[in-house]
Amino acid sequence: IGEGRLNNKGIALGITDSRFIMGSMGYVVGEKVSMITEFATKNKLPLVIISGSGGGARMYEGIISLMQMAKTSAALARHHEAGLLYISILTNPTMAGVLASFASLGDVIIAEPKALIGFTGPRVIEQTIRQKLPEGFQRSEFLLGHGLIDMVVNRKNMKDTVSQLIDYMG
């Protein structure tokens, strides 16, 4: 998490990383997402969170891990009530508790092309409902067509797209 500048515009930034325990949300991740959100609200900054999270809540941390979903969501509600912009960027994969909390609450939700996005994976869903899922189910393009996300943007165009959104909406 941190404060920075994007094309001369101040922003607050948070990033999860799937290379560490698949970017799952535990106590520290939830606290940091809440901290950067509260910082953005206090300093009247647009918030950008990039989710590279393939995992859910870290169950071995117990209930404190699950509580982070509510804590991050509440901090984002206060940011929204202050009339501030939150842009959520979903990378491949963005799943489970991260998606069920802060990643799905953006004023604008952007996903990278072909990113896997969902609460649980397609295999688990197919085994549960005993049906074959539609082609591309849970991929960003499918979810764009069904209204879960707002844009699909290539990573090379992300900086300019986010900057334009801040100009327009911030």
C-alpha positions as CSV (number, residue, x, y, z in Angstrom):
1,I,0.0,0.0,0.0
2,G,1.1,3.6,-0.5
3,E,0.5,7.0,-1.8
4,G,1.7,8.0,-5.3
5,R,1.2,10.0,-8.4
6,L,-0.4,8.8,-11.6
7,N,0.2,11.3,-14.5
8,N,0.5,14.1,-11.9
9,K,-2.6,13.0,-10.0
10,G,-2.3,12.0,-6.4
11,I,-3.7,8.5,-5.6
12,A,-3.7,5.9,-2.8
13,L,-2.7,2.5,-4.1
14,G,-3.0,-1.1,-2.8
15,I,-1.9,-4.3,-4.5
16,T,-2.3,-7.9,-3.5
17,D,0.2,-10.5,-4.9
18,S,-0.8,-14.0,-5.8
19,R,2.9,-15.1,-5.4
20,F,2.4,-15.0,-1.6
21,I,-0.2,-17.6,-0.5
22,M,-2.2,-16.9,-3.7
23,G,-2.9,-13.4,-2.5
24,S,-5.4,-14.7,0.0
25,M,-6.8,-12.4,2.6
26,G,-5.6,-12.8,6.1
27,Y,-5.3,-10.4,9.0
28,V,-2.4,-8.3,7.5
29,V,-3.9,-8.0,4.0
30,G,-7.2,-6.9,5.5
31,E,-5.6,-4.4,7.8
32,K,-3.5,-3.0,5.0
33,V,-6.4,-2.7,2.6
34,S,-8.4,-1.0,5.4
35,M,-5.5,1.3,6.2
36,I,-5.0,2.5,2.6
37,T,-8.7,3.0,2.2
38,E,-8.9,5.1,5.4
39,F,-5.8,7.1,4.3
40,A,-7.5,7.8,0.9
41,T,-10.7,8.9,2.6
42,K,-8.9,11.2,5.1
43,N,-6.7,12.7,2.4
44,K,-9.5,12.9,-0.2
45,L,-7.7,10.8,-2.7
46,P,-8.9,8.4,-5.3
47,L,-8.2,4.8,-4.4
48,V,-6.8,2.2,-6.8
49,I,-6.6,-1.4,-5.6
50,I,-5.1,-4.1,-7.9
51,S,-6.1,-7.6,-6.9
52,G,-4.0,-10.5,-7.9
53,S,-5.7,-12.8,-5.5
54,G,-6.5,-16.4,-6.2
55,G,-7.3,-17.4,-2.7
56,G,-9.9,-16.7,-0.1
57,A,-9.7,-16.0,3.6
58,R,-6.8,-17.8,5.4
59,M,-8.8,-20.2,7.4
60,Y,-5.9,-21.2,9.6
61,E,-6.0,-17.6,10.9
62,G,-9.5,-18.3,12.2
63,I,-12.4,-15.8,12.4
64,I,-10.1,-12.8,12.3
65,S,-9.4,-13.6,8.7
66,L,-13.0,-13.8,7.8
67,M,-13.7,-10.5,9.6
68,Q,-11.3,-8.7,7.3
69,M,-13.9,-9.1,4.5
70,A,-16.4,-6.9,6.5
71,K,-13.7,-4.5,7.7
72,T,-12.4,-3.7,4.2
73,S,-16.0,-3.4,2.9
74,A,-16.9,-1.0,5.8
75,A,-13.8,1.2,5.1
76,L,-14.8,1.3,1.4
77,A,-18.4,2.3,2.3
78,R,-17.0,5.3,4.2
79,H,-14.8,6.2,1.2
80,H,-17.8,6.0,-1.0
81,E,-19.9,8.1,1.4
82,A,-17.2,10.8,1.3
83,G,-17.9,11.0,-2.5
84,L,-14.4,9.6,-3.4
85,L,-13.5,7.4,-6.4
86,Y,-12.5,3.8,-6.0
87,I,-11.1,1.9,-9.0
88,S,-10.8,-1.9,-8.6
89,I,-8.5,-3.7,-11.0
90,L,-8.8,-7.5,-11.2
91,T,-6.0,-9.6,-12.5
92,N,-5.8,-13.3,-13.2
93,P,-6.9,-14.8,-10.9
94,T,-9.2,-12.8,-8.6
95,M,-11.2,-15.1,-6.5
96,A,-13.0,-16.0,-3.2
97,G,-13.0,-13.7,-0.2
98,V,-11.0,-11.0,-2.0
99,L,-13.7,-10.8,-4.8
100,A,-16.5,-11.2,-2.2
101,S,-15.3,-8.1,-0.4
102,F,-13.1,-5.2,-1.6
103,A,-12.4,-6.3,-5.2
104,S,-16.1,-6.2,-6.2
105,L,-16.9,-2.9,-4.6
106,G,-15.2,-0.5,-7.0
107,D,-17.0,2.5,-8.5
108,V,-15.3,1.2,-11.6
109,I,-14.2,-2.4,-11.9
110,I,-11.6,-3.1,-14.5
111,A,-10.4,-6.6,-15.4
112,E,-7.5,-7.7,-17.5
113,P,-8.3,-9.8,-20.6
114,K,-9.1,-13.5,-19.9
115,A,-8.8,-13.1,-16.1
116,L,-10.4,-15.8,-14.0
117,I,-12.8,-14.0,-11.6
118,G,-15.2,-15.7,-9.2
119,F,-16.0,-16.9,-5.7
120,T,-14.9,-20.4,-6.4
121,G,-13.4,-22.2,-9.4
122,P,-15.4,-23.6,-12.3
123,R,-14.5,-27.2,-11.4
124,V,-16.0,-26.8,-7.9
125,I,-19.2,-25.2,-9.3
126,E,-19.6,-27.9,-12.0
127,Q,-19.2,-30.6,-9.3
128,T,-21.7,-28.9,-7.1
129,I,-24.4,-28.2,-9.6
130,R,-23.6,-31.3,-11.8
131,Q,-23.8,-29.3,-15.0
132,K,-21.4,-28.1,-17.5
133,L,-20.7,-24.3,-17.4
134,P,-20.9,-22.0,-20.4
135,E,-17.7,-21.4,-22.4
136,G,-15.6,-18.7,-20.8
137,F,-17.6,-18.7,-17.6
138,Q,-15.9,-16.6,-15.0
139,R,-13.5,-15.0,-17.5
140,S,-13.4,-11.2,-17.7
141,E,-15.1,-11.0,-21.1
142,F,-18.0,-13.2,-20.0
143,L,-18.4,-11.1,-16.8
144,L,-18.3,-7.9,-18.8
145,G,-21.2,-9.1,-20.9
146,H,-23.1,-10.0,-17.8
147,G,-22.6,-6.7,-15.9
148,L,-20.2,-7.8,-13.1
149,I,-17.3,-5.7,-14.4
150,D,-17.2,-2.4,-16.3
151,M,-14.2,-2.7,-18.6
152,V,-11.6,-5.1,-19.9
153,V,-8.3,-3.4,-20.4
154,N,-4.9,-4.7,-21.4
155,R,-2.2,-4.1,-18.8
156,K,-0.2,-2.0,-21.3
157,N,-3.2,0.4,-21.5
158,M,-4.0,0.3,-17.8
159,K,-2.1,3.4,-16.7
160,D,-3.7,5.7,-19.3
161,T,-7.2,4.2,-18.7
162,V,-7.0,4.7,-14.9
163,S,-5.7,8.2,-15.4
164,Q,-8.5,9.1,-17.7
165,L,-11.1,7.7,-15.3
166,I,-9.6,9.8,-12.5
167,D,-9.8,12.9,-14.8
168,Y,-13.4,12.1,-15.6
169,M,-14.8,10.9,-12.3
170,G,-12.4,12.1,-9.7
